[in-house]
Every structure is written in structure tokens, then in C-alpha cells.
Amino acid sequence: MLGPGKADLLEGIAETGSIAAAGRRMGMSYKRAWSLVETMNAAFREPLVLRSRGGAQGGGAVLTDTGRTVLDHYRRIQQRAAQAVQKDVAAITALMHGGEGNGT
Amino acid sequence: MLGPGKADLLEGIAETGSIAAAGRRMGMSYKRAWSLVETMNAAFREPLVLRSRGGAQGGGAVLTDTGRTVLDHYRRIQQRAAQAVQKDVAAITALMHGGEGNGT
């Protein structure tokens, strides 16, 4: 549904107000960034990203409320998953070469 | 450290007693399966898989205690992660086309 790349792209759009700038800081072409946005917008019942035409900056992009909600859920998924598996990951790491420490 | 492929391979070895058979049921060549086993064995301080030479079946493979421990931790990681993210995944799914149901 949504992977780390798309989530980072959404976050970048929220922070930069621009699909191009968000893609650029991920080393992604505008075409690729825009294609991911289109895929996300098509997958959800309401768009996650809106292009704002005109205005002082000549048009940028913003997250919709749905976009912000989806991004928040995704970040929570990452945090909760990481937290939930922490002990077992540490236990595996401790059995590996170079894993004598605290599991980092 | 360990992904779903390697974990499934370990489980297959535990169930079939054979690297070749475990790989085969994953559509993997013996060479590839053995290479993954070697990578795992090298990454951990004790091997995860031992080849048992000879015996009635002419040599197979078994998980060591470490191998079983690692596999158990990995399965717990998968279960706990899935459980931890369940609500947020359902929330995202409900916002998607075709996601009107219970998030499945």
C-alpha cells in the first residue's frame, strides 16, 4: 500500500511544498516523484497530494488532510513495529558476529 | 540480518531435514539454498545449520540449537510486528479504494 519511499515523499512534499523538491532531496526525478504521487492519489479514495496552482511561488503541492492522516499512520506503523520487535532483534543480533553489545 | 527467505529456508530445513528439499519447495536451486545457508552460518557465532553426514538417509541437514533459537525469534518478530501495526494498517486500508471493510 505504502512503503518507506512513498512515505518519505509525502513527508518531503509536506516540508518543501513541492513535488519536485521533495523528489530531488531523495535523488528522484520529477517524473518519478510525480508518478508515485499519481499512484498514491489513485489508490486512495481522496487524493493525498494536491497541486496548488498559481500563488506567489507559482504553484506547489500540499498534503490533503487524508495525506497527513495516512502519513501519520505510516510513521506510527514504523515506530510501533520497531518497538515491538526490539527485544527479538537484539536477541538475534547478540548471536551474530560483532553482536556482543546491546543489539545495535 | 535475516529476511523472510532465509527464515523460510531454515524452517524448511527443520521440516525436511535437507537443504536441497527445503530449497526445492521454495523454487530455489540447491546452489542458491546452500549459499544462503553458508551466509547465515558465517554471520552467526555458531552455525545455524549442520550437515549430518551418513546415517540411514545418507546425510541431511539439521538446525542447531542456535538455528532454532534464531528462527523462533524471527517468527516472533513477524508476529509482534504484524500485531503492533494492525490498527494503523487497517486505518490506512479503510482510506483506500476497496478498503471499506475491516482492513483486510
Backbone of each chain as ProteinMPNN parsed JSONL, in Angstrom:
{"seq_chain_A": "MLGPGKADLLEGIAETGSIAAAGRRMGMSYKRAWSLVETMNAAFREPLVLRSRGGAQGGGAVLTDTGRTVLDHYRRIQQRAAQAVQKDVAAITALMHGGEGNGT", "coords_chain_A": {"N_chain_A": [[0.829, -1.198, 0.0], [1.803, 1.259, 0.903], [5.034, 2.329, 1.033], [8.317, 2.856, 2.492], [9.546, 4.681, 0.731], [7.447, 6.095, -0.572], [6.239, 7.196, 1.67], [8.293, 8.84, 2.656], [8.392, 10.569, 0.525], [5.884, 11.818, 0.677], [6.243, 13.116, 3.121], [8.331, 14.803, 2.436], [7.047, 16.43, 0.572], [5.207, 17.668, 2.227], [6.989, 19.136, 3.738], [8.492, 20.684, 1.945], [6.695, 21.773, 0.195], [6.538, 21.137, -2.436], [6.495, 18.921, -5.154], [8.606, 18.402, -6.874], [10.838, 19.339, -5.423], [10.708, 17.714, -3.19], [11.104, 15.199, -4.342], [13.644, 15.613, -5.395], [15.354, 15.854, -3.188], [15.401, 13.283, -2.441], [16.843, 12.16, -4.393], [15.444, 11.643, -6.703], [13.845, 11.67, -9.856], [11.772, 14.293, -11.225], [9.755, 13.287, -12.738], [9.516, 10.664, -11.818], [8.835, 11.13, -9.141], [6.416, 12.458, -9.444], [4.945, 10.46, -10.657], [4.77, 8.58, -8.594], [3.227, 10.021, -6.819], [0.881, 10.239, -8.297], [0.152, 7.548, -8.401], [-0.332, 7.072, -5.681], [-2.409, 8.9, -5.184], [-4.352, 7.821, -6.813], [-4.828, 5.416, -5.602], [-6.085, 5.89, -3.243], [-9.176, 6.919, -1.73], [-9.592, 9.586, -1.483], [-7.527, 12.19, -2.726], [-4.037, 12.256, -1.788], [-2.232, 14.198, -2.159], [-2.296, 17.502, -3.27], [-1.947, 19.594, -6.041], [-1.194, 22.927, -5.872], [-2.104, 25.46, -7.772], [-0.722, 28.414, -9.203], [-0.403, 31.406, -7.181], [2.031, 32.959, -5.003], [4.405, 31.51, -5.287], [4.137, 30.339, -7.68], [2.776, 27.914, -7.892], [2.594, 24.974, -6.132], [2.741, 22.075, -4.081], [0.628, 20.363, -1.816], [-0.07, 18.416, 1.116], [-3.145, 16.771, 1.53], [-5.755, 16.599, 4.045], [-6.291, 13.904, 4.268], [-3.894, 12.889, 3.24], [-2.075, 13.711, 5.189], [-3.078, 12.303, 7.36], [-2.7, 9.652, 6.496], [0.079, 9.602, 6.296], [0.776, 10.044, 8.968], [-0.263, 7.699, 10.157], [1.386, 5.88, 8.889], [3.946, 6.506, 9.87], [3.513, 5.875, 12.5], [3.136, 3.157, 12.286], [5.734, 2.37, 11.581], [7.139, 3.127, 13.902], [5.847, 1.632, 15.912], [6.204, -0.976, 15.031], [8.985, -1.189, 15.112], [9.442, -0.893, 17.822], [8.031, -3.065, 18.839], [9.474, -5.264, 18.009], [11.923, -5.049, 19.05], [13.246, -6.436, 21.23], [13.494, -9.079, 20.305], [14.958, -8.684, 17.996], [17.305, -7.742, 19.122], [18.052, -10.04, 20.486], [18.624, -11.809, 18.4], [20.686, -10.405, 17.166], [22.625, -10.472, 19.135], [23.536, -13.008, 18.893], [25.03, -12.974, 16.686], [28.105, -12.49, 14.848], [30.087, -9.884, 16.075], [28.026, -8.932, 17.491], [28.048, -8.611, 20.207], [27.328, -6.557, 21.802], [24.775, -4.304, 22.748], [22.842, -4.99, 21.008], [22.668, -3.183, 19.002]], "CA_chain_A": [[0.0, 0.0, 0.0], [2.63, 2.448, 1.09], [6.319, 1.903, 1.547], [9.126, 3.957, 3.029], [9.815, 5.691, -0.295], [6.275, 6.952, -0.734], [6.047, 7.949, 2.915], [9.292, 9.918, 2.672], [7.988, 11.547, -0.489], [4.798, 12.606, 1.269], [6.826, 13.987, 4.142], [9.082, 15.83, 1.721], [6.087, 17.376, -0.016], [4.689, 18.476, 3.342], [8.031, 20.045, 4.235], [9.008, 21.6, 0.925], [5.602, 22.355, -0.577], [6.835, 20.933, -3.857], [6.78, 17.535, -5.534], [9.949, 18.358, -7.457], [11.85, 19.492, -4.357], [10.654, 16.513, -2.349], [11.769, 14.142, -5.086], [15.065, 15.95, -5.574], [16.158, 15.546, -1.996], [15.525, 11.822, -2.365], [17.576, 11.718, -5.577], [14.417, 11.082, -7.575], [13.459, 12.603, -10.908], [10.428, 14.857, -11.067], [8.831, 12.348, -13.376], [9.315, 9.537, -10.906], [8.125, 11.623, -7.962], [5.044, 12.735, -9.835], [4.319, 9.169, -10.908], [4.436, 7.994, -7.29], [2.1, 10.796, -6.287], [-0.32, 9.829, -9.043], [-0.204, 6.201, -7.941], [-0.948, 7.184, -4.355], [-3.699, 9.598, -5.311], [-5.322, 6.916, -7.447], [-5.087, 4.271, -4.731], [-6.915, 6.29, -2.106], [-10.481, 7.437, -2.12], [-9.361, 11.019, -1.673], [-6.099, 12.373, -3.023], [-3.151, 12.543, -0.659], [-1.446, 15.381, -2.532], [-2.941, 18.421, -4.199], [-1.115, 20.66, -6.608], [-1.79, 24.253, -5.737], [-1.665, 26.236, -8.933], [-0.633, 29.859, -9.0], [0.122, 31.871, -5.903], [3.314, 33.668, -5.056], [5.504, 30.64, -5.722], [3.849, 29.762, -8.992], [2.228, 26.564, -7.848], [3.361, 23.963, -5.411], [1.92, 20.914, -3.739], [0.377, 20.227, -0.382], [-0.793, 17.223, 1.548], [-4.517, 16.935, 1.997], [-5.957, 16.021, 5.375], [-6.108, 12.45, 4.119], [-2.459, 12.655, 3.081], [-1.447, 13.871, 6.508], [-3.548, 11.168, 8.174], [-2.027, 8.441, 6.034], [1.493, 9.706, 6.686], [0.852, 9.841, 10.425], [-0.438, 6.269, 10.43], [2.566, 5.144, 8.424], [5.034, 6.724, 10.832], [3.184, 5.115, 13.706], [3.42, 1.759, 11.947], [7.184, 2.163, 11.684], [7.557, 3.221, 15.308], [5.311, 0.522, 16.707], [6.855, -2.219, 14.602], [10.363, -1.187, 15.628], [9.369, -1.1, 19.264], [7.51, -4.4, 19.128], [10.428, -6.326, 17.667], [13.217, -4.641, 19.591], [13.906, -7.462, 22.05], [13.857, -10.24, 19.492], [16.056, -8.269, 17.12], [18.513, -7.71, 19.96], [18.432, -11.418, 20.792], [19.278, -12.358, 17.21], [21.947, -9.686, 16.961], [23.592, -10.926, 20.134], [24.066, -14.307, 18.467], [25.817, -12.771, 15.474], [29.446, -11.927, 14.978], [30.05, -8.443, 16.272], [26.768, -8.582, 18.15], [28.205, -8.804, 21.647], [26.869, -5.377, 22.533], [23.387, -4.169, 23.18], [21.914, -5.261, 19.924], [22.65, -2.135, 17.978]], "C_chain_A": [[0.867, 1.253, 0.0], [3.944, 1.934, 1.65], [7.097, 3.101, 2.053], [9.385, 5.05, 1.997], [8.648, 6.657, -0.459], [6.036, 7.79, 0.52], [7.041, 9.111, 2.99], [8.932, 10.997, 1.662], [6.861, 12.428, 0.041], [5.354, 13.6, 2.289], [7.6, 15.13, 3.498], [8.171, 16.876, 1.1], [5.521, 18.284, 1.082], [5.717, 19.517, 3.765], [8.478, 21.081, 3.211], [7.901, 22.304, 0.155], [5.753, 22.146, -2.075], [7.145, 19.47, -4.13], [8.21, 17.422, -6.066], [11.015, 18.411, -6.369], [11.879, 18.254, -3.469], [11.356, 15.349, -3.034], [13.272, 14.37, -5.148], [15.875, 15.573, -4.346], [16.208, 14.046, -1.718], [16.294, 11.28, -3.57], [16.662, 11.135, -6.636], [14.069, 12.124, -8.648], [12.061, 13.144, -10.627], [9.385, 13.887, -11.614], [8.487, 11.185, -12.447], [8.495, 9.976, -9.685], [6.643, 11.846, -8.293], [4.275, 11.434, -10.089], [3.916, 8.484, -9.594], [3.242, 8.71, -6.664], [0.808, 10.39, -6.985], [-0.802, 8.449, -8.603], [-0.902, 6.269, -6.583], [-2.322, 7.834, -4.447], [-4.775, 8.676, -5.884], [-5.723, 5.787, -6.504], [-6.042, 4.613, -3.588], [-8.21, 6.947, -2.586], [-10.452, 8.954, -2.266], [-7.872, 11.199, -1.946], [-5.287, 12.677, -1.762], [-2.397, 13.849, -0.885], [-2.27, 16.213, -3.506], [-1.911, 19.383, -4.743], [-1.868, 21.965, -6.437], [-1.231, 25.113, -6.863], [-1.621, 27.714, -8.568], [-0.099, 30.218, -7.631], [1.517, 32.439, -6.082], [4.427, 32.797, -5.638], [5.207, 29.922, -7.032], [3.421, 28.322, -8.945], [3.131, 25.587, -7.14], [2.453, 22.788, -5.146], [1.77, 20.835, -2.234], [-0.262, 18.868, -0.098], [-2.214, 17.615, 1.9], [-4.615, 16.405, 3.431], [-5.777, 14.507, 5.326], [-4.629, 12.109, 3.992], [-1.727, 12.723, 4.402], [-1.82, 12.7, 7.414], [-2.812, 9.885, 7.801], [-0.552, 8.462, 6.452], [1.666, 9.474, 8.188], [0.694, 8.365, 10.783], [0.814, 5.491, 10.024], [3.733, 5.297, 9.395], [4.781, 5.949, 12.124], [3.44, 3.622, 13.473], [4.915, 1.477, 12.115], [7.643, 2.155, 13.145], [7.102, 2.002, 16.102], [5.951, -0.806, 16.328], [8.254, -2.3, 15.2], [10.383, -1.493, 17.118], [8.984, -2.543, 19.589], [8.561, -5.484, 18.944], [11.786, -6.133, 18.326], [13.953, -5.768, 20.339], [14.346, -8.656, 21.22], [14.971, -9.911, 18.508], [17.36, -8.267, 17.912], [18.996, -9.122, 20.262], [19.125, -12.07, 19.6], [20.648, -11.715, 17.023], [23.031, -10.184, 17.924], [24.207, -12.26, 19.752], [24.969, -14.18, 17.237], [27.229, -12.301, 15.798], [29.316, -10.422, 15.144], [28.809, -7.987, 16.993], [26.834, -8.731, 19.656], [27.553, -7.708, 22.462], [25.401, -5.429, 22.891], [22.394, -4.367, 22.038], [21.828, -4.168, 18.885], [23.551, -2.541, 16.827]], "O_chain_A": [[0.677, 2.17, -0.799], [3.961, 1.189, 2.631], [6.598, 4.226, 2.044], [9.439, 6.228, 2.351], [8.831, 7.874, -0.482], [5.67, 8.962, 0.428], [6.671, 10.23, 3.346], [9.139, 12.186, 1.906], [6.887, 13.647, -0.13], [4.976, 14.772, 2.307], [7.538, 16.273, 3.95], [8.487, 18.066, 1.101], [5.376, 19.492, 0.898], [5.363, 20.644, 4.111], [8.802, 22.216, 3.562], [8.148, 23.332, -0.476], [5.174, 22.876, -2.88], [7.95, 18.852, -3.432], [8.929, 16.474, -5.752], [11.972, 17.636, -6.382], [12.945, 17.803, -3.049], [12.105, 14.604, -2.403], [14.065, 13.445, -4.976], [16.971, 15.026, -4.468], [16.967, 13.593, -0.861], [16.385, 10.065, -3.747], [17.056, 10.237, -7.381], [14.008, 13.32, -8.362], [11.277, 12.541, -9.894], [8.309, 13.695, -11.047], [7.33, 10.786, -12.316], [7.578, 9.275, -9.257], [5.752, 11.474, -7.529], [3.09, 11.334, -9.768], [2.846, 7.883, -9.504], [2.367, 8.087, -6.061], [-0.228, 10.218, -6.344], [-2.001, 8.212, -8.452], [-1.922, 5.616, -6.36], [-3.284, 7.356, -3.846], [-5.942, 8.74, -5.499], [-6.833, 5.261, -6.598], [-6.715, 3.741, -3.04], [-8.299, 7.455, -3.704], [-11.191, 9.53, -3.065], [-7.051, 10.432, -1.442], [-5.787, 13.271, -0.806], [-1.981, 14.517, 0.062], [-2.865, 15.685, -4.446], [-1.096, 19.924, -3.995], [-3.034, 22.083, -6.814], [-0.045, 25.443, -6.892], [-2.389, 28.189, -7.732], [0.585, 29.416, -6.994], [2.095, 32.401, -7.168], [5.28, 33.278, -6.384], [5.933, 29.015, -7.438], [3.685, 27.574, -9.886], [4.29, 25.402, -7.511], [1.51, 22.534, -5.894], [2.675, 21.195, -1.482], [-0.902, 18.264, -0.96], [-2.451, 18.666, 2.497], [-3.66, 15.832, 3.955], [-5.189, 13.908, 6.227], [-4.167, 11.132, 4.583], [-0.866, 11.893, 4.696], [-0.979, 12.173, 8.142], [-2.363, 9.133, 8.666], [-0.014, 7.453, 6.907], [2.594, 8.788, 8.616], [1.434, 7.844, 11.617], [1.244, 4.571, 10.719], [4.425, 4.326, 9.703], [5.707, 5.438, 12.754], [3.908, 2.919, 14.368], [5.307, 0.475, 12.714], [8.423, 1.3, 13.564], [7.872, 1.418, 16.864], [6.208, -1.652, 17.184], [8.66, -3.337, 15.725], [11.224, -2.248, 17.607], [9.541, -3.158, 20.497], [8.544, -6.501, 19.637], [12.686, -6.959, 18.173], [15.136, -6.012, 20.101], [15.442, -9.182, 21.41], [15.824, -10.751, 18.219], [18.392, -8.733, 17.427], [20.2, -9.379, 20.291], [20.102, -12.799, 19.77], [21.638, -12.397, 16.757], [24.2, -10.298, 17.558], [25.284, -12.607, 20.235], [25.589, -15.152, 16.805], [27.499, -11.784, 16.882], [28.539, -9.77, 14.446], [28.556, -6.787, 17.101], [25.816, -8.949, 20.313], [27.259, -7.882, 23.644], [24.867, -6.467, 23.283], [21.24, -3.947, 22.123], [20.995, -4.231, 17.981], [23.681, -1.798, 15.854]]}, "seq_chain_B": "MLGPGKADLLEGIAETGSIAAAGRRMGMSYKRAWSLVETMNAAFREPLVLRSRGGAQGGGAVLTDTGRTVLDHYRRIQQRAAQAVQKDVAAITALMHGGEGNGT", "coords_chain_B": {"N_chain_B": [[19.851, -8.755, 8.489], [18.43, -11.141, 8.669], [16.064, -12.349, 6.553], [12.705, -12.874, 5.257], [13.037, -14.934, 3.35], [15.356, -16.371, 4.108], [14.546, -17.177, 6.629], [12.349, -18.804, 6.01], [13.727, -20.759, 4.65], [15.312, -21.861, 6.684], [13.26, -22.921, 8.249], [12.229, -24.754, 6.449], [14.383, -26.515, 6.259], [14.421, -27.484, 8.846], [12.035, -28.875, 8.763], [12.219, -30.656, 6.627], [14.671, -31.833, 6.824], [16.692, -31.466, 5.041], [18.757, -29.552, 2.968], [18.565, -29.305, 0.223], [15.932, -30.199, -0.295], [14.488, -28.336, 1.169], [15.143, -25.977, -0.174], [14.118, -26.625, -2.675], [11.349, -26.713, -2.355], [10.879, -24.079, -2.156], [11.316, -23.244, -4.646], [13.966, -22.897, -5.291], [17.338, -23.189, -6.316], [19.652, -25.855, -5.47], [22.202, -24.898, -5.171], [21.824, -22.185, -4.654], [20.341, -22.339, -2.282], [22.19, -23.565, -0.609], [24.146, -21.653, -0.606], [22.877, -19.555, 0.739], [22.619, -20.743, 3.226], [25.293, -20.995, 3.911], [25.978, -18.299, 4.083], [24.401, -17.509, 6.254], [25.412, -19.195, 8.268], [27.974, -18.186, 8.433], [27.541, -15.656, 9.361], [26.707, -15.837, 11.937], [27.73, -16.552, 15.319], [27.717, -19.165, 16.062], [27.062, -21.978, 13.996], [23.961, -22.112, 12.152], [22.889, -24.149, 10.786], [23.596, -27.549, 10.431], [25.247, -29.942, 8.496], [24.449, -33.263, 8.43], [26.32, -35.951, 8.07], [26.245, -39.103, 6.44], [24.484, -41.871, 7.976], [21.16, -43.306, 7.968], [19.753, -42.017, 5.922], [21.704, -41.109, 4.302], [22.896, -38.646, 4.788], [21.901, -35.485, 5.748], [20.468, -32.399, 6.732], [20.39, -30.386, 9.625], [18.845, -28.102, 11.943], [20.773, -26.284, 14.246], [20.796, -25.743, 17.846], [21.114, -23.029, 18.095], [20.239, -22.233, 15.577], [17.534, -22.919, 15.692], [16.741, -21.254, 17.767], [17.204, -18.728, 16.625], [15.416, -18.835, 14.479], [13.007, -19.029, 15.884], [12.971, -16.536, 17.189], [12.803, -14.919, 14.961], [10.302, -15.562, 13.865], [8.728, -14.648, 15.93], [9.273, -11.963, 15.776], [7.996, -11.347, 13.353], [5.324, -11.938, 14.017], [4.842, -10.193, 16.193], [5.336, -7.702, 15.073], [3.355, -7.607, 13.102], [1.083, -7.655, 14.685], [1.42, -5.323, 16.178], [1.096, -3.276, 14.358], [-1.361, -3.484, 13.346], [-3.795, -1.953, 13.754], [-3.173, 0.579, 12.679], [-2.552, -0.1, 10.068], [-5.052, -1.017, 9.253], [-6.437, 1.36, 9.434], [-5.268, 2.889, 7.406], [-5.879, 1.284, 5.214], [-8.641, 1.472, 5.184], [-8.986, 3.925, 4.104], [-8.446, 3.62, 1.518], [-9.287, 2.81, -1.918], [-11.667, 0.27, -2.222], [-11.292, -0.456, 0.352], [-13.272, -0.501, 2.244], [-14.056, -2.335, 4.078], [-13.027, -4.379, 6.795], [-10.391, -3.805, 6.879], [-8.925, -5.814, 5.826]], "CA_chain_B": [[20.392, -9.901, 9.193], [17.686, -12.342, 8.327], [14.807, -11.926, 5.929], [11.711, -13.948, 5.164], [13.545, -16.053, 2.561], [16.254, -17.182, 4.929], [13.761, -17.8, 7.706], [11.6, -19.921, 5.416], [14.694, -21.82, 4.336], [15.612, -22.531, 7.957], [12.084, -23.71, 8.628], [12.171, -25.885, 5.526], [15.43, -27.467, 6.636], [13.951, -28.148, 10.07], [10.913, -29.765, 8.458], [12.551, -31.7, 5.648], [15.958, -32.452, 7.132], [17.525, -31.436, 3.835], [18.9, -28.227, 2.36], [18.052, -29.389, -1.151], [14.464, -30.285, -0.264], [13.98, -27.047, 1.664], [15.262, -25.028, -1.277], [13.249, -27.033, -3.771], [9.945, -26.32, -2.136], [10.798, -22.628, -2.339], [11.675, -22.953, -6.026], [15.331, -22.388, -5.208], [18.32, -24.209, -6.657], [20.448, -26.321, -4.343], [23.342, -23.994, -5.059], [21.349, -20.964, -4.006], [19.968, -22.669, -0.906], [23.408, -23.817, 0.149], [24.824, -20.365, -0.471], [22.205, -18.822, 1.815], [22.986, -21.402, 4.484], [26.679, -20.615, 4.22], [25.965, -16.9, 4.516], [23.871, -17.474, 7.627], [26.359, -19.839, 9.183], [29.137, -17.317, 8.602], [27.15, -14.416, 10.03], [26.448, -16.078, 13.355], [28.897, -17.064, 16.035], [27.633, -20.617, 15.908], [26.284, -22.256, 12.782], [22.516, -22.318, 12.311], [22.564, -25.399, 10.098], [24.666, -28.536, 10.34], [25.018, -31.095, 7.629], [24.698, -34.539, 9.092], [26.813, -36.874, 7.052], [25.991, -40.518, 6.673], [23.202, -42.231, 8.565], [20.265, -44.096, 7.118], [19.334, -41.298, 4.726], [22.853, -40.676, 3.511], [23.304, -37.262, 5.025], [20.898, -34.448, 5.592], [20.843, -31.177, 7.432], [19.543, -30.088, 10.782], [19.098, -26.833, 12.625], [21.39, -26.343, 15.569], [20.005, -25.025, 18.851], [21.166, -21.604, 17.717], [19.37, -22.073, 14.413], [16.146, -22.977, 16.169], [16.529, -20.026, 18.551], [17.124, -17.601, 15.691], [14.155, -18.953, 13.748], [11.918, -18.684, 16.811], [12.962, -15.073, 17.363], [12.351, -14.295, 13.717], [8.849, -15.728, 13.765], [8.129, -13.752, 16.924], [9.376, -10.615, 15.192], [6.924, -11.197, 12.359], [4.027, -11.905, 14.705], [4.696, -8.984, 17.013], [5.249, -6.545, 14.182], [2.026, -7.612, 12.474], [0.108, -7.299, 15.717], [1.63, -3.941, 16.622], [0.726, -2.296, 13.332], [-2.662, -3.886, 12.826], [-4.785, -0.876, 13.743], [-2.798, 1.644, 11.739], [-2.717, -0.652, 8.716], [-6.494, -1.016, 8.976], [-6.862, 2.75, 9.241], [-4.843, 3.29, 6.063], [-6.645, 0.498, 4.248], [-10.012, 1.981, 5.137], [-8.986, 5.154, 3.301], [-8.137, 3.25, 0.136], [-10.334, 2.213, -2.723], [-11.856, -1.144, -1.909], [-10.915, -0.704, 1.74], [-14.41, -0.155, 3.104], [-14.311, -3.411, 5.035], [-12.367, -4.401, 8.089], [-8.957, -3.608, 6.769], [-8.21, -6.962, 5.277]], "C_chain_B": [[19.747, -11.193, 8.692], [16.393, -11.846, 7.706], [13.858, -13.099, 5.847], [12.213, -15.161, 4.387], [14.422, -16.976, 3.385], [15.487, -17.88, 6.047], [12.962, -18.985, 7.167], [12.526, -21.085, 5.089], [15.065, -22.592, 5.605], [14.448, -23.438, 8.363], [11.963, -24.949, 7.743], [13.198, -26.947, 5.864], [15.003, -28.231, 7.882], [12.884, -29.189, 9.737], [11.283, -30.924, 7.535], [13.839, -32.443, 5.982], [16.926, -32.405, 5.969], [17.564, -30.014, 3.262], [18.294, -28.235, 0.963], [16.521, -29.38, -1.165], [13.857, -28.956, 0.191], [14.028, -25.998, 0.562], [14.26, -25.332, -2.371], [11.825, -26.571, -3.556], [9.768, -24.807, -2.143], [11.149, -22.243, -3.779], [13.091, -22.437, -6.172], [16.297, -23.513, -5.585], [19.082, -24.645, -5.403], [21.596, -25.37, -4.084], [22.954, -22.727, -4.292], [21.017, -21.227, -2.531], [21.221, -22.864, -0.048], [24.175, -22.523, 0.385], [24.189, -19.532, 0.653], [22.556, -19.409, 3.184], [24.408, -21.007, 4.89], [26.756, -19.175, 4.729], [25.477, -16.794, 5.956], [24.87, -18.062, 8.613], [27.566, -18.93, 9.468], [28.797, -16.073, 9.421], [26.973, -14.597, 11.533], [27.656, -16.726, 14.028], [28.903, -18.575, 16.079], [26.776, -20.895, 14.678], [24.806, -22.453, 13.109], [22.105, -23.671, 11.741], [23.799, -26.297, 10.101], [24.284, -29.6, 9.33], [25.36, -32.351, 8.401], [25.086, -35.545, 8.028], [26.467, -38.305, 7.439], [24.625, -40.76, 7.298], [22.324, -42.912, 7.524], [19.928, -43.371, 5.816], [20.499, -40.713, 3.93], [23.171, -39.208, 3.635], [22.2, -36.278, 4.762], [21.382, -33.199, 6.288], [19.865, -30.937, 8.569], [19.83, -28.679, 11.283], [19.816, -27.123, 13.938], [20.448, -25.664, 16.575], [19.975, -23.533, 18.525], [20.234, -21.337, 16.535], [17.904, -22.044, 14.808], [15.799, -21.694, 16.945], [16.34, -18.828, 17.631], [15.795, -17.644, 14.932], [12.971, -18.576, 14.642], [11.824, -17.172, 17.021], [12.417, -14.399, 16.108], [10.832, -14.4, 13.57], [8.135, -14.823, 14.763], [8.173, -12.309, 16.428], [8.229, -10.385, 14.21], [5.559, -11.066, 13.03], [3.819, -10.598, 15.453], [4.576, -7.734, 16.157], [3.85, -6.47, 13.579], [0.955, -7.164, 13.459], [0.202, -5.811, 16.071], [1.08, -2.928, 15.629], [-0.703, -2.473, 12.832], [-3.658, -2.724, 12.7], [-4.451, 0.21, 12.737], [-2.885, 1.166, 10.295], [-4.192, -0.639, 8.328], [-6.981, 0.4, 8.698], [-6.47, 3.242, 7.854], [-5.697, 2.575, 5.016], [-8.063, 1.039, 4.091], [-10.111, 3.247, 4.296], [-8.743, 4.866, 1.819], [-9.377, 2.765, -0.603], [-10.448, 0.737, -2.368], [-11.536, -1.478, -0.463], [-12.03, -0.392, 2.714], [-14.59, -1.134, 4.253], [-13.508, -3.268, 6.311], [-10.845, -4.3, 7.97], [-8.202, -4.803, 6.247], [-7.958, -6.766, 3.791]], "O_chain_B": [[20.412, -12.17, 8.35], [15.705, -11.007, 8.287], [14.17, -14.194, 6.315], [11.863, -16.295, 4.716], [14.26, -18.197, 3.366], [15.755, -19.038, 6.366], [12.908, -20.042, 7.795], [12.153, -22.249, 5.234], [15.126, -23.822, 5.598], [14.649, -24.583, 8.769], [11.64, -26.04, 8.214], [12.919, -28.142, 5.768], [15.185, -29.444, 7.98], [12.833, -30.253, 10.353], [10.737, -32.022, 7.643], [14.073, -33.546, 5.488], [17.867, -33.195, 5.903], [16.529, -29.367, 3.098], [17.6, -27.298, 0.567], [15.898, -28.654, -1.939], [12.839, -28.513, -0.341], [13.085, -25.229, 0.38], [13.632, -24.432, -2.927], [11.174, -26.091, -4.483], [8.642, -24.309, -2.137], [11.266, -21.06, -4.096], [13.386, -21.641, -7.063], [16.084, -24.664, -5.206], [19.151, -23.916, -4.413], [21.928, -25.069, -2.938], [23.674, -22.272, -3.403], [21.368, -20.439, -1.652], [21.296, -22.389, 1.085], [24.777, -22.325, 1.441], [24.896, -18.883, 1.424], [22.759, -18.685, 4.159], [24.683, -20.723, 6.056], [27.489, -18.869, 5.669], [26.062, -16.082, 6.772], [25.134, -17.482, 9.666], [28.1, -18.905, 10.577], [29.66, -15.506, 10.09], [27.075, -13.642, 12.304], [28.485, -17.362, 13.378], [29.963, -19.199, 16.128], [25.868, -20.127, 14.362], [24.45, -22.9, 14.199], [21.107, -24.26, 12.157], [24.908, -25.849, 9.808], [23.156, -30.091, 9.309], [26.45, -32.471, 8.96], [24.271, -35.936, 7.192], [26.409, -38.655, 8.618], [23.718, -39.939, 7.159], [22.704, -43.066, 6.363], [19.825, -43.986, 4.754], [20.302, -39.926, 3.005], [23.662, -38.591, 2.689], [21.629, -36.245, 3.672], [22.587, -32.977, 6.413], [18.678, -31.247, 8.475], [20.916, -28.138, 11.074], [19.501, -28.083, 14.64], [19.432, -25.085, 16.192], [18.947, -22.87, 18.663], [19.528, -20.329, 16.507], [17.132, -21.228, 14.303], [14.714, -21.132, 16.794], [15.436, -18.016, 17.827], [15.133, -16.619, 14.764], [12.048, -17.888, 14.206], [10.732, -16.604, 17.03], [11.664, -13.429, 16.189], [10.167, -13.434, 13.194], [7.062, -14.294, 14.473], [7.235, -11.538, 16.631], [7.574, -9.344, 14.243], [4.75, -10.21, 12.671], [2.761, -9.975, 15.36], [3.813, -6.821, 16.474], [3.234, -5.404, 13.548], [0.048, -6.404, 13.12], [-0.813, -5.136, 16.241], [0.647, -1.843, 16.019], [-1.185, -1.704, 12.001], [-4.284, -2.546, 11.655], [-5.327, 0.706, 12.029], [-3.247, 1.932, 9.402], [-4.537, -0.289, 7.199], [-7.833, 0.615, 7.836], [-7.248, 3.933, 7.196], [-6.171, 3.186, 4.059], [-8.61, 1.058, 2.989], [-11.193, 3.603, 3.828], [-8.825, 5.761, 0.979], [-10.373, 2.368, 0.002], [-9.441, 0.042, -2.232], [-11.509, -2.65, -0.087], [-11.778, -0.057, 3.872], [-15.199, -0.808, 5.273], [-13.335, -2.168, 6.836], [-10.118, -4.68, 8.888], [-6.971, -4.807, 6.226], [-7.364, -7.63, 3.146]]}, "name": "protein", "num_of_chains": 2, "seq": "MLGPGKADLLEGIAETGSIAAAGRRMGMSYKRAWSLVETMNAAFREPLVLRSRGGAQGGGAVLTDTGRTVLDHYRRIQQRAAQAVQKDVAAITALMHGGEGNGTMLGPGKADLLEGIAETGSIAAAGRRMGMSYKRAWSLVETMNAAFREPLVLRSRGGAQGGGAVLTDTGRTVLDHYRRIQQRAAQAVQKDVAAITALMHGGEGNGT"}
